[in-house]
Amino acid sequence: MRLTVFSAHRFEQPYLIQAAQGQHELHFVEAALGPATAAQARGSQAVALFTGDNASAAVLEQLHALGVRFVAVRAAGYDHVDLAAARRLGLRVANVPEYSPYAIAEHTIALILALNRRLHLADQQLRTYDFRLDQLIGFDLHGKTVGIIGCGRIGGIVARILHGFGCRLLGYDLVPDSRLGAELGIAYVALNELYAQADIITIHAPLTEHTRHLIDAKALAQMKPGVMLINTGRGGELDTLAALAALRSGQLGYLGLDVYEHEKGLFFEDHSHEAPPDATFAQLLAQPNVLITGHQAFLTREALTNIADTTVASLSCWGRGEASDTELQ
């Protein structure tokens, strides 16, 4: 099967080539999928998409007219794919529901530790030979209360790691996992209670119509003054302007992000030779208690291998006329 890979980053191409093992023809396109680039899938039966691609109804119609019949999403999230349109057009869509929950969970902990111990500021100071410690005071994680929003695979691993630090754990999930409660002593509570009690809050929920701007000005006002907020879930779950206001007032003491609600067209590309393309993002970067990584929480060798293997497995199933194990209904 011929596959056009949109948003084909150099870091992932060797993994896809290795997974395909010559059984599929891969056509790499560095540009994101959109109305202006869809034609580059001509001659392919399948396309592979990443998080910044545009798989709206109009674009899917373009792909269908070109002969594309299969869409493989190289990520767990698929909110950028119009599934209703795909079903109407007869396009079959699969994702990678689990590639390495450990990668994202461990990155979450890295953000917590780096923000707490102000490692990014310490590094900046040291590089100018400023060894003063006055602005670098952190706190013990041991004994702190951590609220985990979304206690699935990733949230559960975050809970296990933080349990090892001696943290008190609060959880919020539409379907609470009682096993986490029994194993780790995690207490499931309502969101307003989690906001009121937690010293650290970390988001691991999928982006839906119900979770968009889940953390808004109202939610931030309910939190402890000086709370630490971490988002490695989806950018749209945090109202960025509300977070900026809370940072400036001191209500939000620390903000760690691996995702950003306006990251499409910004992340995964080199903008170093341009004026800042996003004023809100530039304002975030100007805050000393903010640490941002560019959607790299998933970026481990293990995760890239699993993403490539699962993507190619879907292609192979479709090529044999079978349903993929990760096909979306």
N, C-alpha and C positions, 0 to 999 in steps of 0.2 A: 504494500500500500504506500502511496506517496503522501507524505505529511508535510504541510507548511507550518513551520514553527514561528509564530509571531513573538515579538519582544524577546528575541533569541539572544540572551546574554552570553558573553564569552565564557563566564564561569560555569555555565551549565551545559554548554554544547558537548564537551568530551563525555559527560555522563550519559547524555542522550544517544550519542554515537555508539558508546559501549553497550548500552542496553539494547539498541536496535540490532547489533551484530550483523548488519548487512541484510536483514530480513525485510526492512522497510527503507524506502528512499526518503531521506530527510532534506527539506529545503528550508534553510534558516533565513529569516527576515529580521533584521535588527529593529525595525520600526514596529510600533504598536499597531494592532489591528484597529481599523477605523474605516469610515467611508472612503477616504482617499487611498487606503492601502489594501483594501480587501481584494482587489484585482490580482495582487501578487500570489493569491492562492489558486490561480487558474491552473488546471491540470492536476490538482490534488483532490483526493477523496476525503481527506481529513485535515483539520487544523488543530494546532495546540496553542492554547492561550495562557497568558499570565495575568496577574492581578490588575495591571494597568491597561489591559486591552478593552476595546469597546465591542461588546457582543449584543448590542441593542437589536430590536426587531428589524430595523432597516438594514443593518450590517449583515445580520443572519440571512435576510432575503437576498442580499448581494452574493453571499457565499453559496447559498442554495442554487442560484442561477448559474454559478460557475461550476456546479457539479459536486460541491462539498456535501457530504452526508454525515460526517462525524465530527464532533467537537470534544477535544480532550483538554480539560482545565488542569494546568500544572500547579495546583494549589488546592487547599481544602475549601476556601471560600469561593462561591460562585455567584455572588450578588450582582456581578457585572454582566451576567448572561441572562437574557430574557428567555426563561425556560418555557413560558407559555408560547412564545413565538417559535421556539425550537420544536415543540410538540406539534404545533400547527403545520410546520414545514416538513415534519418527518425527520428532523435532525436528531441524532442520538448523542447525548451529552454524558460525559463521565468526568469525575474529579479525582483528586488524590486525598481521600478523607483523613488519612493518617500517614505522615511521612517520618516525623520524629517529634513526638510531643516533648521529648527530653530536650531537644534543641531550644525550643521556645521557652520551656519552663526554666532552663538554666540561664537563658539570656535575661529572663525576667529577674532572676536572683542577682545576676550581674548588675543590672540597672539599679536595683535596690541598694546593693552594697556600694556601688560607685557613687551614687547620690548621697547616701548616708555619710560615707567617709570622705566625700568631696574629692574623689580621686582625679576628676577632670580638672578641677581648680588647682589641686596640688601639682599636677603635671605641668600646667601652664606656668605656675609660679617657679617651680624648680628649673624650668628651661631658661628662666631669666636670672637664675642663681639667687632667687629669693626663697630662703629656707624658713621664713617665719611661719608659725603654726596658728596664729591668732584667728584666721578665718576658716580653719579646717576642722573644727570640733564636730564630732559625730555623736552617735548614741549607740548603746548596746541593743542589738536585735533581741537578745534574750529577754523574755518577759513581755515583749510588745504584742499588741493585738493587731492581727492582720486580717482584713476582710477580703475574701476571694469571691469575685462576681463571675460565676460560671465555673462549676466544679466538675467538669468532664475530665477527659484524659489529661489535658494540659494543666488545668486547674488542680486536679488531683495530685499531679507530680509536684507542682509548686507547693501544695500543702504538705506533702511528705518532706520536701527539702526544708521548709520553714519549721516543721515540727522538730527536725534535727537541731535547729537553732534555739529551740526552747520557746517558740512563739505560741501565743494563744490564738486559735484559729476560729474565725467566723466565716460562714459560707452562705451564699445565696445562689439558688438554682431552681428552675421551674420543676425539675425532677431530682430532688435531693438523693444522693447516694448514701444510704445508711451505713454502708461498709466503711466509708471514710470517717463517719462519726464514731464507729466502734473501734477503728484502727488508730485514729489520730486524735479523737476527742473533738473533732470539728463540730461546732454548734451552728445549725442552720437557722437563720433569722431573717426577718423582713429587711428590705433595703434600708428603710429609715433607721432601723436599729443598728445595722451594719455601719451606716454612715456616722452615727453618733458615737460609736464605741471604738472604731478602728483607728490605729495610729498610721497604718499603711493600708492602702486599698489597691488591688490589682485586678485588671479586667481580662477575662478569658471567655467572653460570650460571643456568639456569632452575631453578625450585623443583620438585623431584621427591621421591619417597620416599627417594631416595639422597642428596639434597643438603640435606634438612631438618636443621638444626643441624650442617651441615658444619663450621662453626667453633664448636667446643665447648671445654670446659676442656682436654681433651687436646690439641687442635690448638693452642690459645693457648699452652700450656706448651712446645710445640715451636718457637715463634717466637722471634726475637731479642728480648731485653729492650728495651723502648721502641719496638717496631714500630708503624708506622702502619697502621691497618686501615680500608678504605673499603668500604661496601656500598651500591651503587645497583642491585643485582639484585633480590632478594626478601628481605623481612624475616625469613622463617622459616629462612633459611640461617645465621643467626647466633643462637647461644644468648645472649640478652641478659643473663641473670643471670651467666653465665660471663664475659661481657665486662666487666660491672660489677666483678666480683671482680678481674679482670686489670687494670683501670684503677686500682683502689685499691691493688693491690700494686706497681704500676709496671711490670708485665710488658707491658701494653699502654700505649704512650705517647701515642697519638692515636687517636681514633675518629671517623670521618665517616660519617653515615648519611643516606640519602634515603628509606630504607624501614625499617619496624619490624615485628617479628613480631606485635605486638598492635595494629596500626594501624587495623584495621577498627572503625568507630564513633568513631575518634579523629581521624584525618586527614580533611581536606577539609571539616571543620565548625568552627564558631566555639564554642570552649569558654571564651572569655575571661572570662565572667561566672560561671564555676563554680569550685568547688574542684577541684584537680588530679584528673582522673578516673582516672589510672593512676599508682600509686605508683612502679612501676619506671621509667616514662618520666620522672617527676619526678626520680628519683635520677640518671638519665642527664644531664638538663639541669643538674644541680648540679655536674657535673664540669667543670673549666675546660678540659680537653683534649678535649672532645667538641663536635662541631658537627653539628647535625641540621637538615635541611630536610624539609618535609612532603610527600614524594613529588612533588616538582616538577621532577625532572630532565628529564622529557619536555616541559616546558611552554615550548615556543617556538611562534611563529606558524607556522613550517613544519610542525612536528609536528602541531599542532592541525588544520591544513589537510589533511594526509595522513590523519589518523585519520578525519576527517569524510568525506573523499572515498572512502576505502576502505569505510567503513561503508555509505554510500549506494550504492556500487557493488554490494555484496553484496545489498542490498535490490532493486536494479534487476534483477540476475540472477535472483533468486528470483521476482520479479514476472513475468519472461518465461518461467518454468518451467525455467531453466537453473541449473547449479551455480555457486556463487561460486568465484572463483579462490583465495580464502583459506579455503575451507570445510575444517573439521576432520573427519577420518575416525574 
